[in-house]
């Protein structure tokens, strides 16, 4: 009997959805990651071809499951919204994330950040932003002549892809929508929504009270033999 063995290259390569590392090292880093992602989700909510993810593994090349990075936030123009276990670029019309954010924590090493920079430079990222919330330090790079180059004047810089503005405020970085409204946390947005709802309810009762007052006045006029519609 002759046994036929498949070539090892024919075995399907798996691309894990997790690298075993935590999304963030502390509450400050987590707050910034979620704030940036949620505000960008809101900014591009009506554009079905902008995919935004946080801490999602990006595999740029088919056949290599070791070659990967998980940007804190990544934005991909030209790909549909939707859930993914990982971003496998060859399944996404070979479109690389155009913008990535990294939020630093004390656990990040220079070697690690250099490796990330080389990865993003090699695989086509157009804009790369690195923020250290502990030092309130922002750095940015933009692709020029097929290389990521440092953005010299990052304060009040407007992202070509996102249209958002970066302002190095005190005590922390401020981000602004294209209409110059500031990015907000979930709590701030919820508070504003509650305030707006309270104002609407108050206005509803005010209009209702005025209507009831007008009805009472009309009834009184009718008792006096006066048709309010003739006034």
C-alpha positions in Angstrom: 0.0 0.0 0.0 1.3 3.4 -0.9 0.6 6.4 1.4 0.6 9.9 0.1 1.5 12.6 2.5 0.5 16.2 1.8 3.3 18.7 1.4 3.7 20.7 4.7 3.1 23.9 2.7 -0.4 22.6 1.9 -1.5 22.8 5.5 -3.7 25.7 6.3 -2.0 28.5 8.2 -3.9 29.9 11.1 -3.8 33.6 12.0 -4.6 34.0 15.7 -7.0 36.7 16.8 -4.9 37.4 19.9 -1.3 37.9 20.7 -1.8 37.3 24.4 -1.0 40.8 25.3 -3.4 43.1 27.2 -5.1 45.9 25.3 -3.7 48.5 27.8 -1.4 48.6 30.7 -3.3 51.2 32.8 -6.5 53.2 33.0 -5.0 56.3 31.3 -3.9 54.4 28.3 -7.2 52.6 28.0 -9.1 55.9 28.3 -7.2 57.4 25.5 -7.5 54.4 23.2 -11.3 54.1 23.7 -11.8 57.9 23.5 -9.9 58.2 20.1 -11.7 55.1 18.7 -15.2 56.0 19.8 -14.9 59.6 18.5 -13.5 58.4 15.1 -16.4 55.9 15.0 -18.8 58.9 15.4 -16.9 61.0 12.9 -17.2 58.3 10.2 -20.5 56.8 11.3 -22.2 57.6 8.0 -19.3 56.3 5.8 -19.8 52.6 5.3 -16.3 52.3 3.8 -14.2 53.3 6.7 -13.2 50.5 9.1 -11.9 51.5 12.5 -10.6 49.1 15.1 -8.8 49.1 18.4 -6.2 46.6 19.4 -6.8 44.4 16.4 -4.1 42.2 14.9 -3.0 43.3 11.5 -1.4 40.6 9.2 0.0 42.3 6.1 1.2 39.2 4.2 -0.5 35.9 3.6 1.6 33.0 4.7 3.2 34.6 7.7 1.3 34.5 11.0 4.3 35.9 12.9 4.5 39.1 10.9 1.9 41.2 12.7 1.1 44.3 14.8 -1.9 45.4 16.8 -2.2 49.2 16.6 -4.0 50.7 19.6 -6.3 52.3 17.0 -6.2 51.8 13.2 -8.3 53.4 10.4 -8.7 51.8 7.0 -10.4 53.8 4.2 -11.9 51.8 1.5 -13.0 48.8 3.6 -16.4 48.2 5.0 -17.4 48.3 8.6 -18.0 45.1 10.4 -16.6 42.6 12.9 -13.3 40.9 12.3 -11.2 38.5 14.3 -8.1 40.1 12.7 -7.3 42.3 9.8 -5.8 40.0 7.1 -4.8 42.4 4.4 -4.9 40.0 1.5 -8.6 39.5 2.2 -9.2 43.3 2.3 -8.3 44.1 -1.3 -4.7 44.4 0.0 -5.5 47.8 1.5 -3.2 48.6 4.4 -4.4 50.8 7.3 -3.7 54.4 6.3 -3.7 55.8 9.9 -2.6 54.3 13.2 -2.4 55.5 16.7 -0.2 54.3 19.5 -0.8 55.4 23.1 2.3 54.9 25.2 2.5 53.4 28.7 5.5 53.0 31.0 5.8 49.4 29.8 6.6 50.4 26.2 10.3 50.1 25.4 12.3 52.0 22.8 13.0 48.7 21.0 9.3 47.9 20.8 8.4 51.3 19.4 11.3 51.2 16.9 10.0 47.8 15.7 6.5 49.2 15.3 7.8 52.2 13.4 9.7 50.0 11.0 6.6 47.8 10.5 4.3 50.7 9.8 6.8 52.3 7.5 7.4 49.1 5.5 3.7 48.1 5.1 2.2 51.3 3.9 0.8 53.4 6.8 0.3 57.0 5.7 0.0 58.7 9.1 1.3 57.5 12.4 0.6 59.2 15.7 2.2 58.4 19.0 1.0 60.0 22.2 2.5 59.7 25.7 -0.3 60.8 28.1 2.1 60.8 31.1 4.4 63.3 29.5 1.7 65.0 27.3 4.0 64.4 24.4 2.8 63.9 20.9 4.7 62.8 17.9 3.5 62.2 14.4 4.8 60.9 11.1 3.5 61.3 7.6 4.4 59.3 4.5 6.4 61.4 2.1 8.2 59.9 -0.9 7.2 56.4 0.3 8.7 56.9 3.7 7.3 57.9 7.1 8.9 61.3 7.9 8.5 63.2 11.2 5.9 66.0 11.3 8.0 68.9 12.5 5.1 71.2 13.6 2.6 68.8 15.2 0.8 71.3 17.4 -2.4 72.4 15.6 -1.6 69.8 12.9 -4.6 68.7 10.8 -4.6 65.1 9.7 -4.9 64.9 5.9 -6.8 61.7 6.1 -9.0 62.2 9.1 -9.5 66.0 9.0 -9.1 66.2 12.8 -6.9 68.7 14.5 -4.3 68.0 17.2 -3.7 70.6 19.9 -1.1 70.1 22.6 -3.1 71.6 25.4 -2.5 71.7 29.2 -2.6 69.3 30.9 -3.3 67.0 28.0 -3.7 66.6 24.3 -6.9 68.0 22.7 -8.4 66.6 19.5 -11.0 68.4 17.4 -13.4 67.3 14.8 -13.3 69.1 11.3 -16.0 71.5 12.6 -13.7 72.3 15.5 -15.8 70.6 18.2 -13.6 68.8 20.7 -13.4 65.0 21.1 -15.2 63.9 24.2 -15.3 60.9 26.5 -18.3 58.6 26.7 -19.2 60.1 30.1 -19.1 63.6 28.7 -21.2 62.6 25.7 -23.8 60.9 27.9 -23.9 63.9 30.2 -24.6 66.2 27.2 -27.3 63.9 26.0 -29.0 63.9 29.4 -28.8 67.7 29.5 -30.3 67.9 26.0 -33.1 65.5 27.0 -33.8 67.4 30.2 -34.1 70.6 28.2 -36.5 69.0 25.7 -38.7 67.6 28.5 -38.7 71.1 30.2 -39.7 72.7 26.9 -42.4 70.1 26.3 -44.0 70.9 29.7 -43.7 74.6 29.1 -45.5 74.3 25.8 -48.1 72.1 27.4 -48.7 74.5 30.2 -49.1 77.4 27.8 -51.6 75.3 25.7 -53.6 74.5 28.9 -53.6 78.2 29.9 -54.8 79.2 26.5 -57.6 76.6 26.6 -58.8 77.9 30.0 -58.8 81.5 28.8 -60.8 80.5 25.7 -63.3 78.7 27.9 -63.7 81.7 30.1 -64.3 84.0 27.1 -67.0 81.6 25.9 -68.7 81.8 29.3 -68.8 85.6 28.8 -70.4 85.1 25.4 -67.2 86.0 23.5 -66.0 83.7 20.7 -62.2 83.6 21.1 -61.8 82.8 17.4 -63.3 86.2 16.6 -60.6 88.1 18.6 
